[in-house]
Each structure stands twice: as structure tokens, then as C-alpha cells.
């Protein structure tokens, strides 16, 4: 008899930023484990394409994934996203706040106010908004899982990604606060902090082979991560396997933090 420890059958999962990279890998893995998944990002055509791909490859499709575009920086679009999820699939069981922005690469002394405001607004405030909107479903059921995709950048300093790292550190505190507030309602809140992963978002850090070789030279696994290697911890946190886990940050980085660099 197959184990049901990681089974997500009957669960409704909303994953932001899920047309590329880590978000897409998580949405696909959720569908593969039985969940009905909302694929969401800013562009409707990208959402439709990814939802169609998931439905074509996953047993139980079509209908395993649906496309609901939204700009997470706009509160009214998040409200519409949550309302559409409920009307088309039902109450939200698992929320993954994966979407993020980083419009500036450089020192803090050169950081424009506009870029700083956008990073903090999208990477922190929008997560807060969306979580508050989804909480009522989970509290009504006395069951739910909220996952915020942070970064190892939130755990150490940076000379070029300072504002982004500030936002990711704040996300970790958001997770701890919400875990304490909503644990009595059996709602679990956790973070995932990936290291360097081969995504379009992180392309500037890995596209140059020489830069990449230097970046991973001392890491225990000596290589970059792949989006699918982050999806497993998201399945754990969304399923019965993670039912006693809350307020935690899971670092998935090929061991780079172990050497303290």
C-alpha cells in the first residue's frame, strides 16, 4: 500500500510566481501529488501555458491546474485572485508566496528610493496582504499551510543585493510572527530559503560560466541547484508529512551556508 504521507489529494494550492523557476516546479510537484493548483503570475498567456503543460503531464488532468493571472503588487488583484480561486476550486489549503522582484543590482548607497519601495512593497507587504486574505479559509477548517519562499540572502549580507536581502530577512520574521499568531488555529507557516538555483530570476549570478565556477567552488556539492530540487520541501510542508512543522526556515542551498561564506 502506498504511503499517504506526502499525498495532497483534495487540497487546493495557490502558488504565486509559478510560471517559471521555483514557483513552476512547486506548482507541478503539487499537482503530481494530487493537489488542484492555481498557476499565477502577471502574464495571462504564461499562466495558461504552464497550466496546460501541468494538465497534460499529470495524471488526473485536465483541470488539475488552472490559470489565474495577478500582479501581486496590487492589492485589488490579489483580492480578485483569492476570490477566483475560491469560486473555481474551493477554499485555499496551501498558499505559497513565491513571487518576488529585484529591480536593482548594486550598492545600498546607490539604491534609488523607487526601487527600494518596490522591493519592500512586493516582497514583504504583498505577502502580508495575500496571507491575510487566505487565512480565513484555513482557520475555518482548522488546517492549512502557508509557505514563503525567502532566500539565503536573508541570512547574510550582500554588497550588491542589499535591498533584496533586507526584504528576504523581513519575510523570515513575517513567518515567525504568523506561526505564533495562527498556530492555535492549526495553521502552519514556514519559509524556504534557496541558495543559488538555475532560474531566470537569478540568471545574473550563474549565466557566466567563470562566475558560476567561482561561486560554487567551495560549496559542498560544488554545483548550482535546479528548481525541482526546491519543490520537495514545499511538498513536505504542504502535506501531512509537515503537520508538526511551523515557524521554521528551511535552507536548501547545496551546503553553501555550512561554510559561512
C-alpha positions as CSV (number, residue, x, y, z in Angstrom):
1,X,0.0,0.0,0.0
2,X,1.4,3.4,-1.0
3,X,2.1,5.9,1.8
4,X,-0.1,8.9,2.0
5,X,2.4,10.9,4.0
6,X,3.0,13.3,1.1
7,X,-0.4,13.0,-0.5
8,X,-2.1,16.3,-1.4
9,X,-5.3,14.8,-2.9
10,X,-8.2,17.1,-2.4
11,X,-6.0,20.1,-1.4
12,X,-6.3,23.5,-3.2
13,X,-2.9,25.1,-3.6
14,X,-2.3,28.7,-4.7
15,X,1.3,29.4,-5.9
16,X,2.4,32.9,-6.9
17,X,5.1,33.5,-9.4
18,X,4.5,30.0,-10.7
19,X,5.1,30.3,-14.5
20,X,8.9,30.0,-14.1
21,X,11.6,28.6,-12.0
22,X,11.0,27.5,-8.4
23,X,7.3,28.5,-8.5
24,X,6.6,26.4,-11.5
25,X,8.5,23.4,-10.1
26,X,6.4,23.7,-6.9
27,X,3.1,24.0,-8.7
28,X,4.0,21.0,-10.9
29,X,5.0,18.9,-7.9
30,X,1.8,19.8,-6.0
31,X,-0.3,18.7,-9.0
32,X,1.8,15.4,-9.2
33,X,1.0,14.7,-5.6
34,X,-2.8,15.2,-6.1
35,X,-3.5,18.9,-5.4
36,X,-5.6,21.2,-7.5
37,X,-3.2,24.1,-8.3
38,X,-3.6,27.8,-9.2
39,X,-0.9,28.9,-11.5
40,X,-0.4,32.7,-11.1
41,X,1.9,35.4,-12.4
42,X,1.4,38.8,-14.1
43,X,1.0,37.5,-17.7
44,X,-2.1,35.6,-18.6
45,X,-0.6,33.8,-21.6
46,X,2.2,32.4,-19.5
47,X,-0.2,31.2,-16.8
48,X,-2.3,29.5,-19.4
49,X,0.7,27.8,-21.0
50,X,2.0,26.4,-17.7
51,X,-1.4,25.2,-16.5
52,X,-1.9,23.4,-19.8
53,X,1.5,21.8,-19.5
54,X,0.8,20.6,-16.0
55,X,-2.6,19.2,-17.1
56,X,-1.0,17.4,-20.0
57,X,1.7,15.7,-18.0
58,X,0.0,15.0,-14.6
59,X,-2.4,12.1,-14.1
60,X,-5.9,13.4,-13.4
61,X,-5.7,16.4,-15.8
62,X,-7.2,18.4,-17.4
63,X,-8.4,20.5,-14.5
64,X,-5.6,19.7,-12.1
65,X,-4.2,23.2,-12.7
66,X,-6.0,26.5,-13.6
67,X,-4.5,29.8,-14.7
68,X,-5.3,33.0,-12.7
69,X,-3.1,35.9,-13.5
70,X,-2.4,38.7,-11.0
71,X,0.1,41.4,-10.2
72,X,0.9,40.7,-6.6
73,X,1.9,44.4,-6.1
74,X,-1.7,45.4,-6.5
75,X,-4.0,44.6,-3.6
76,X,-7.2,44.6,-5.6
77,X,-5.7,42.0,-8.0
78,X,-4.8,39.8,-5.0
79,X,-8.3,40.1,-3.7
80,X,-9.6,39.0,-7.2
81,X,-7.1,36.2,-7.3
82,X,-8.3,34.7,-3.9
83,X,-12.0,35.2,-4.9
84,X,-11.5,33.4,-8.2
85,X,-9.6,30.6,-6.5
86,X,-12.4,30.0,-4.1
87,X,-15.1,30.2,-6.8
88,X,-13.3,27.8,-9.2
89,X,-11.6,25.4,-6.9
90,X,-12.8,26.0,-3.3
91,X,-11.2,27.2,-0.1
92,X,-7.4,27.5,-0.1
93,X,-5.5,24.8,1.8
94,X,-1.9,25.6,0.8
95,X,-0.6,29.1,-0.1
96,X,2.9,29.5,-1.5
97,X,4.2,33.1,-1.6
98,X,6.9,32.7,-4.2
99,X,6.7,35.8,-6.4
100,X,9.3,38.5,-5.8
101,X,11.2,41.3,-7.5
102,X,14.7,42.7,-7.6
103,X,14.9,45.8,-9.9
104,X,18.3,46.9,-8.6
105,X,21.7,45.4,-8.5
106,X,24.4,47.4,-6.8
107,X,25.4,49.1,-3.5
108,X,23.0,50.4,-0.9
109,X,24.5,53.9,-1.3
110,X,23.3,53.9,-4.9
111,X,19.8,52.4,-4.3
112,X,17.0,54.6,-5.7
113,X,14.1,55.2,-3.4
114,X,11.7,53.9,-6.1
115,X,13.5,50.6,-6.4
116,X,13.7,50.2,-2.6
117,X,10.0,50.9,-2.2
118,X,9.1,48.4,-4.9
119,X,11.2,45.7,-3.4
120,X,9.7,46.1,0.1
121,X,6.2,46.5,-1.3
122,X,6.2,43.4,-3.4
123,X,8.5,41.1,-1.4
124,X,7.0,41.9,2.0
125,X,3.8,43.8,2.0
126,X,2.2,41.8,-0.8
127,X,3.0,38.6,1.0
128,X,1.3,40.0,4.1
129,X,-1.8,41.0,2.1
130,X,-2.2,37.7,0.4
131,X,-1.7,35.7,3.6
132,X,-4.3,37.7,5.4
133,X,-6.7,37.1,2.5
134,X,-6.2,33.3,2.6
135,X,-6.1,32.8,6.3
136,X,-9.9,32.7,6.8
137,X,-10.2,29.5,4.7
138,X,-7.5,27.8,6.8
139,X,-8.8,29.0,10.1
140,X,-12.4,27.8,9.3
141,X,-11.0,24.3,8.5
142,X,-8.5,24.5,11.4
143,X,-6.0,23.3,8.9
144,X,-3.6,25.0,6.5
145,X,-0.1,25.6,5.3
146,X,1.5,28.9,4.3
147,X,4.9,28.9,2.7
148,X,7.0,32.0,2.0
149,X,9.9,31.5,-0.4
150,X,12.7,33.6,1.1
151,X,16.4,33.2,0.3
152,X,19.8,32.6,1.9
153,X,20.3,36.3,1.1
154,X,18.0,37.0,4.1
155,X,20.6,35.3,6.3
156,X,23.8,37.1,5.3
157,X,25.0,40.5,4.0
158,X,25.5,41.5,0.4
159,X,27.3,44.3,-1.4
160,X,25.1,44.1,-4.5
161,X,21.7,42.7,-3.4
162,X,21.2,44.6,-0.2
163,X,17.6,45.7,-0.6
164,X,16.5,42.3,-1.8
165,X,18.3,40.6,1.1
166,X,16.6,43.0,3.6
167,X,13.2,42.0,2.1
168,X,14.0,38.3,2.5
169,X,15.2,38.7,6.1
170,X,11.9,40.5,6.8
171,X,10.0,37.6,5.2
172,X,11.6,35.3,7.7
173,X,10.3,37.4,10.6
174,X,6.9,37.6,9.0
175,X,6.8,33.8,9.1
176,X,7.8,33.6,12.7
177,X,5.2,36.2,13.7
178,X,2.4,34.4,11.8
179,X,3.4,31.0,13.1
180,X,2.9,32.3,16.7
181,X,-0.4,34.0,15.9
182,X,-2.1,31.2,13.9
183,X,-0.6,28.0,15.4
184,X,-3.6,27.8,17.8
185,X,-5.8,27.5,14.7
186,X,-3.6,24.7,13.3
187,X,-2.3,26.9,10.5
188,X,1.4,26.3,9.9
189,X,3.6,29.0,8.5
190,X,7.1,28.3,7.2
191,X,9.8,29.6,4.9
192,X,12.1,28.1,2.3
193,X,15.4,29.8,1.7
194,X,17.0,28.5,-1.5
195,X,20.6,29.1,-2.4
196,X,21.7,29.7,-5.9
197,X,19.3,28.0,-8.3
198,X,19.2,27.9,-12.1
199,X,16.3,30.3,-12.6
200,X,15.8,33.3,-14.9
201,X,15.4,35.5,-11.7
202,X,19.0,34.6,-10.7
203,X,20.5,34.5,-14.2
204,X,22.9,37.3,-13.5
205,X,24.6,35.1,-10.8
206,X,25.0,32.0,-12.9
207,X,25.0,32.8,-16.6
208,X,28.7,33.5,-16.9
209,X,30.5,30.1,-16.6
210,X,33.6,31.6,-14.9
211,X,31.5,33.5,-12.3
212,X,29.5,30.3,-11.6
213,X,32.6,28.2,-11.2
214,X,34.0,30.7,-8.6
215,X,30.6,30.9,-6.9
216,X,30.3,27.1,-6.3
217,X,34.0,26.2,-6.0
218,X,33.8,25.8,-2.2
219,X,30.2,24.7,-1.8
220,X,30.0,21.1,-0.5
221,X,28.0,19.9,-3.6
222,X,30.1,22.0,-6.0
223,X,27.2,22.9,-8.2
224,X,24.1,25.1,-8.7
225,X,20.7,23.9,-7.7
226,X,17.8,23.2,-10.0
227,X,14.2,24.4,-9.4
228,X,12.9,20.8,-9.0
229,X,15.3,20.4,-6.0
230,X,13.4,23.0,-4.1
231,X,9.9,21.5,-4.8
232,X,10.4,18.6,-2.4
233,X,10.5,20.7,0.7
234,X,7.4,22.5,-0.4
235,X,5.5,19.2,-0.8
236,X,6.7,18.2,2.7
237,X,5.4,21.5,4.2
238,X,2.1,21.3,2.4
239,X,1.3,17.7,3.2
240,X,0.6,15.6,6.3
241,X,4.4,14.9,6.5
242,X,4.9,18.5,7.7
243,X,1.9,18.6,10.1
244,X,4.1,19.3,13.2
245,X,6.3,21.9,11.5
246,X,5.8,25.6,11.9
247,X,7.7,28.8,12.3
248,X,10.8,27.3,10.6
249,X,13.1,28.3,7.8
250,X,14.4,25.5,5.6
251,X,17.7,26.3,3.9
252,X,18.1,24.4,0.6
253,X,21.5,25.6,-0.7
254,X,23.8,22.7,-1.6
255,X,25.6,23.4,1.7
256,X,26.8,26.9,1.0
257,X,25.7,28.3,4.4
258,X,27.6,25.5,6.1
259,X,30.9,27.1,5.2
260,X,29.8,30.5,6.4
261,X,30.5,32.5,3.2
